[in-house]
Amino acid sequence: MQTVQISLNSIDKVKNFVNAISKFDFDFDLVSGRYVIDAKSIMGIFSLDLSKPIDLNIHTEGSELESVMEVLKPYLIEQ
């Protein structure tokens, strides 16, 4: 599992993010404080505080992870 910080501070970003990660067969979780939601759920995402960075847990390894990181570039927060 890999964890990265992302920013989803607009409705368009949320829609594009969900469309992008829904193409993958493995799980993604968004963690904000004590809440953990399915990152493929638009309704779930809108229940979070989107004004702050959110932790994204990616449940995969290896070459698939490289593909995911390429798709996530527009949402990543540099650390």
Rosetta silent file (secondary structure, phi, psi, omega in degrees, C-alpha in Angstrom):
SEQUENCE: MQTVQISLNSIDKVKNFVNAISKFDFDFDLVSGRYVIDAKSIMGIFSLDLSKPIDLNIHTEGSELESVMEVLKPYLIEQ
SCORE:     score description
SCORE:     0.000 S_00000001
   1 L     0.000  139.079  177.755    0.000    0.000    0.000 S_00000001
   2 E  -118.974  140.963  176.551    1.177    3.509   -0.865 S_00000001
   3 E  -119.667  130.501  176.894   -0.106    6.730    0.732 S_00000001
   4 E  -131.722  160.770  175.596    0.033   10.130   -1.004 S_00000001
   5 E  -101.613  134.849 -179.926   -1.529   13.508   -0.284 S_00000001
   6 E  -128.369  164.487  175.873   -3.925   14.943   -2.846 S_00000001
   7 L  -123.831  126.729  177.402   -6.003   18.067   -3.275 S_00000001
   8 L  -126.590   67.966 -170.369   -9.597   17.910   -4.552 S_00000001
   9 L   -95.394   16.699  174.084  -10.610   21.546   -4.131 S_00000001
  10 L  -148.623  158.148 -179.674  -13.149   21.819   -6.976 S_00000001
  11 H   -62.006  -42.428  179.616  -16.155   19.891   -8.273 S_00000001
  12 H   -62.792  -39.833  177.910  -14.449   19.301  -11.627 S_00000001
  13 H   -61.905  -41.449  179.793  -11.350   17.940   -9.905 S_00000001
  14 H   -63.331  -47.558 -179.547  -13.474   15.481   -7.911 S_00000001
  15 H   -61.295  -46.018 -179.915  -15.314   14.261  -11.031 S_00000001
  16 H   -65.242  -38.836  178.728  -12.098   13.868  -13.035 S_00000001
  17 H   -61.682  -50.106 -178.914  -10.351   12.144  -10.124 S_00000001
  18 H   -62.324  -42.734  177.455  -13.144    9.568   -9.674 S_00000001
  19 H   -60.741  -40.577 -177.442  -13.269    8.903  -13.432 S_00000001
  20 H   -67.740  -46.053 -175.673   -9.487    8.430  -13.546 S_00000001
  21 H   -82.002  -17.191  179.002   -9.176    5.992  -10.635 S_00000001
  22 L   -67.581  -15.518  178.409  -12.334    4.035  -11.486 S_00000001
  23 L   -74.220  -14.969 -178.883  -10.416    2.513  -14.413 S_00000001
  24 L   -95.831  146.438 -175.286   -8.268    0.543  -11.939 S_00000001
  25 L   -85.845  -10.585 -177.628   -9.475   -2.736  -10.389 S_00000001
  26 L   -96.691  176.799 -172.314   -7.918   -2.293   -6.949 S_00000001
  27 L   -90.819  148.647  173.470   -9.058   -0.235   -3.959 S_00000001
  28 E  -130.594  134.086  176.027   -8.402    3.395   -3.078 S_00000001
  29 E  -121.170  139.294  171.612   -9.288    4.934    0.300 S_00000001
  30 E  -102.748  132.124 -178.252   -9.422    8.621    1.196 S_00000001
  31 E  -120.117  120.979  177.910   -8.528    9.425    4.789 S_00000001
  32 E  -134.722  106.539 -175.571   -9.481   12.743    6.359 S_00000001
  33 L    64.221 -123.787 -179.391   -9.155   12.871   10.120 S_00000001
  34 L   -95.665    3.317 -178.750  -11.036    9.872   11.489 S_00000001
  35 E   -95.945  134.219  174.563  -13.042    9.308    8.298 S_00000001
  36 E  -125.642  121.526 -178.870  -12.072    6.687    5.725 S_00000001
  37 E  -129.581  159.821  176.159  -14.142    6.542    2.546 S_00000001
  38 E   -69.198  121.412 -176.489  -14.006    4.746   -0.800 S_00000001
  39 L   -69.627  -11.811  178.741  -12.185    7.100   -3.174 S_00000001
  40 L   -89.282    2.362 -178.262  -14.330    5.881   -6.089 S_00000001
  41 L  -102.631  108.665  179.519  -17.463    7.277   -4.411 S_00000001
  42 H   -60.104  -44.226  179.921  -18.298   10.826   -5.500 S_00000001
  43 H   -61.709  -40.531  177.982  -20.888   11.149   -2.719 S_00000001
  44 H   -62.390  -43.045 -179.768  -18.352    9.948   -0.169 S_00000001
  45 H   -61.652  -41.913 -178.987  -15.759   12.468   -1.327 S_00000001
  46 H   -70.105   -9.440  175.954  -18.225   15.344   -1.015 S_00000001
  47 L   -83.891   -7.980 -179.628  -18.806   14.342    2.627 S_00000001
  48 L   -93.801  164.506  173.781  -15.173   15.289    3.405 S_00000001
  49 L   -81.176  102.313 -174.304  -13.614   18.694    4.055 S_00000001
  50 L   -85.771    2.352  178.599  -12.132   19.370    0.619 S_00000001
  51 L   -80.676  -11.551 -178.896  -10.443   22.612    1.633 S_00000001
  52 L  -114.739  158.542  173.690   -7.559   20.615    3.164 S_00000001
  53 L   -61.657  149.173 -178.468   -5.184   18.036    1.672 S_00000001
  54 E  -123.216  140.451  175.541   -6.489   14.463    1.894 S_00000001
  55 E   -81.629  132.314  176.826   -4.490   11.250    2.298 S_00000001
  56 E  -113.081  118.790  174.960   -5.065    8.707   -0.472 S_00000001
  57 E   -94.077  123.219 -179.267   -4.243    5.067    0.300 S_00000001
  58 E  -107.289  118.861 -174.861   -3.529    3.079   -2.871 S_00000001
  59 L   -95.774   69.364  175.298   -3.885   -0.674   -2.376 S_00000001
  60 L  -159.307  170.896 -179.080   -1.481   -2.016   -5.011 S_00000001
  61 L  -136.928  172.202  169.089    2.211   -2.606   -5.645 S_00000001
  62 H    67.185 -142.273 -172.631    4.717   -2.764   -8.513 S_00000001
  63 H   -66.009  -30.036  177.309    4.092   -1.655  -12.076 S_00000001
  64 H   -61.972  -36.740 -179.891    0.408   -0.909  -11.429 S_00000001
  65 H   -61.892  -38.793  178.304    1.496    1.689   -8.875 S_00000001
  66 H   -61.792  -42.200  178.911    3.538    3.505  -11.535 S_00000001
  67 H   -62.577  -42.674 -179.762    0.453    3.720  -13.779 S_00000001
  68 H   -64.112  -44.672 -177.613   -1.637    5.092  -10.916 S_00000001
  69 H   -62.214  -33.747  177.105    0.947    7.713   -9.981 S_00000001
  70 H   -64.856  -43.132 -179.845    0.970    8.967  -13.581 S_00000001
  71 H   -67.647  -32.794 -175.053   -2.841    9.371  -13.505 S_00000001
  72 H   -83.134   -7.792 -175.258   -2.707   11.092  -10.087 S_00000001
  73 L   -48.260  -43.006 -178.569   -0.143   13.774  -11.053 S_00000001
  74 L   -66.328  -15.568 -174.169   -2.732   16.614  -11.415 S_00000001
  75 L  -107.267  -14.541 -174.271   -4.011   15.960   -7.861 S_00000001
  76 E   -69.443  145.452  172.755   -0.767   15.293   -5.961 S_00000001
  77 L  -104.599  123.980 -179.828    0.599   17.711   -3.392 S_00000001
  78 L   -65.240  134.461 -177.930    4.368   17.918   -3.481 S_00000001
  79 L  -114.513    0.000    0.000    5.888   16.866   -0.187 S_00000001
